[in-house]
Amino acid sequence: FYGPDPKQSASYGRIITIPSFKRLQSYLQNAEIILGGYSSEADRYIAPTLVRDVPLEHPLMQQELFGPILPTRPYQSLEEAINLITSKP
């Protein structure tokens, strides 16, 4: 969507503040990143990032991120996924 290098795209947004950037970066510590993960504090840039098998207790699953990070969780059936989603606020 943003071309082969989103960092070079004029349409790809940046994180608004350094504290917000650092908050998002802290969520990625010890996370299993399966795509992306590159960041630059000087540019307040975080590449589109996918994170695998994120526990429900992790801040990635508890907070509104306002950043280009997508946490994922495995499931065995569509019903299991829907039940998990509808059990949360």
Secondary structure, DSSP 8 states (H G I E B T S, - for coil): ---S-GGG-TTS---SSHHHHHHHHHHHTT-EEEE---EETTTTEE--EEEES--TTSHHHHS---SSEEE----SSHHHHHHHHHT--
